Amino acid sequence: MPGVYVCAITEDDISGTEFSWRRDIVYVGMTNSIAGLKGRLKQFDNTIAGRHVSHGGADRMKFKHPNYEDLYSKLFVSILPFECDVRSNAPKDLRVMGAVVKREYECLAEYAEHFCNRLPEFNYKDNKKAPKYSRRHKSNH
C-alpha cells in the first residue's frame, strides 16, 4: 500500500506508543510506488545499511549516523498506509494517491508548526544542511 512514514531517532523505546510530534523526528517521507510502504522502507534500510543507495533521506541520515547497528537500535518508524491500487488510473485511486502526497506535506507543515518553522533534519535537500553519505564516500557505492 502507498502511504506516509515518519522516522525518529531516540534513545527512548517508543515502539507501540501512539504517534505524537516529537523533536526527535528526523524524516518524513511518502510513497506511491507499486512496492508501497514495504518496498520504500526496504530501500531506506538498504541505504542506511550501506547495501546500496536508493533513498535520498536515508543517504543523508547515513552521513550523520554511519554505524548501522547503532542507528538501527534508535530508529523508530511510524506509518500511515492508504488503501488504493497504485497501478490504476481510476479517479478514486488517483485521488487517494494525491491524498498521500498531500498528507506528506501536511506532516511537514505540522512538524514546522511545532518546531519553529523547521523541517525534520533529513528532509532538507541542501547538501550543506544535510549532506549525503554517498557524495562523501563515492568509492563505497
C-alpha positions in Angstrom: 0.0 0.0 0.0 1.1 3.6 -0.6 1.5 5.9 2.4 3.4 8.3 4.6 6.1 7.4 7.1 7.8 9.3 9.8 11.2 8.4 11.3 12.5 9.3 14.7 15.9 8.7 16.3 15.7 8.4 20.1 17.3 6.5 23.0 13.7 6.0 24.4 11.8 2.9 23.3 8.8 4.5 21.7 7.7 1.3 19.9 4.0 0.6 20.4 3.2 4.2 21.6 0.7 6.4 20.0 2.2 8.8 17.4 3.0 12.3 18.5 5.0 15.2 17.1 8.5 15.0 18.7 11.7 16.9 18.3 13.5 13.6 17.6 11.6 13.1 14.3 14.2 13.3 11.7 12.4 12.5 8.4 9.0 12.5 6.8 8.5 10.5 3.6 5.9 9.0 1.4 5.5 6.6 -1.4 3.0 5.9 -4.2 5.1 3.2 -5.8 3.9 -0.3 -6.7 6.1 -1.7 -4.0 4.3 0.5 -1.4 5.5 1.3 2.1 7.2 -2.1 2.4 9.3 -1.5 -0.7 10.2 2.1 0.2 11.2 1.2 3.7 13.3 -1.6 2.4 15.1 1.0 0.2 15.5 3.1 3.3 17.0 0.2 5.2 19.3 -0.8 2.3 20.6 2.7 2.1 21.4 3.2 5.9 22.9 -0.3 6.0 25.2 0.6 3.1 24.0 -2.1 0.8 23.2 0.4 -2.0 21.9 3.9 -2.2 18.3 4.2 -3.3 16.8 6.7 -0.8 17.9 10.3 -0.6 16.7 10.9 3.0 18.4 7.7 4.2 21.6 8.7 2.5 21.5 12.0 4.4 20.8 10.1 7.7 23.8 7.7 7.0 26.1 10.7 6.7 25.4 11.6 10.3 24.9 8.1 11.6 27.3 5.9 9.6 27.2 2.9 12.1 24.1 0.9 11.0 23.9 -1.2 14.3 24.0 1.9 16.5 21.4 3.7 14.3 19.1 0.7 14.0 18.7 0.4 17.7 17.5 4.0 18.0 15.5 4.4 14.8 11.7 4.2 15.0 9.2 4.4 12.1 5.5 5.2 12.2 3.5 4.6 9.1 0.1 5.8 7.7 -1.0 3.4 4.9 -3.6 4.4 2.3 -5.7 1.8 0.5 -5.7 2.0 -3.2 -4.5 0.4 -6.4 -1.4 2.4 -7.4 -1.5 0.7 -10.9 -4.9 2.1 -11.6 -6.0 5.2 -13.5 -9.4 5.1 -11.8 -10.3 8.5 -10.4 -10.8 7.1 -6.9 -7.3 5.6 -6.9 -5.7 8.7 -8.4 -7.4 10.8 -5.6 -6.0 8.5 -2.9 -2.5 8.8 -4.4 -2.9 12.6 -4.4 -4.1 12.4 -0.7 -0.8 10.5 0.1 1.3 13.4 -1.3 -0.9 16.0 0.4 -0.6 14.2 3.7 3.2 14.2 3.5 3.2 17.9 3.0 0.7 18.3 5.8 3.0 16.3 8.1 5.9 18.6 7.1 3.8 21.6 7.9 2.7 20.2 11.2 6.3 19.5 12.2 7.2 23.0 11.2 4.4 24.4 13.3 5.5 22.5 16.3 9.2 23.3 15.9 9.9 26.9 14.9 9.3 26.6 11.1 12.0 24.0 10.7 11.8 20.7 8.7 12.9 17.4 10.1 16.7 17.2 9.9 17.0 14.9 6.9 14.2 16.4 4.8 16.5 19.3 3.9 17.7 18.9 0.3 20.5 21.4 0.8 23.8 19.4 0.9 25.2 21.9 3.3 22.4 21.4 5.9 22.1 17.7 5.3 25.0 16.2 3.4 24.7 12.8 1.7 26.9 10.0 2.7 27.3 8.8 -0.9 28.6 12.1 -2.0 31.5 12.0 0.5 32.2 8.3 0.2 31.8 7.7 -3.5 34.1 4.7 -3.6 31.8 2.7 -1.3 28.8 2.9 -3.7 
